[in-house]
Every structure is written in structure tokens, then in C-alpha cells.
Amino acid sequence: MLRNLEQVHGKVEFNAPLIVAAPTYNIIDELKQEGDWDVLQKYSGFEFDDDAPQEHFSYRI
């Protein structure tokens, strides 16, 4: 959906941060293989780092 919106409008804008919460790491792996994870990361409001949960949030807002 985001790719289609990008093709039509050039970019996608949200009025609030996009939150992406995949239920399992297997789904994240599938999204990465299909190339969809990059698109979701591009539009997400922040990314949580599992390796440093209290030390690192990469905010994109």
C-alpha cells in the first residue's frame, strides 16, 4: 500500500508517527526478504533496538 501511494503521490505523509509491530521475528524476516521492511522503516516514527532496549531509540519524527 505504501509503495502504491508513493508511486501515485511521490511520498506519503502521516499526521502521527507510524507504529509497526510485527508479531514475530519470522514475519520481520519475511518482510525483509520481500523488500517491504525497508519501506516500513522509512515511514516509521522510531525504531526500537532489541540489543539495547533502554539505551537506544532511533527517532525519525
Buried (B, 14 or more C-beta within 10 A) or exposed (E): EEEEEBEEEEEBEEEEEBEBEEEEEEEBEEBEEEEBBEBBBEBBBEEEEEEEEEEEEEEEE
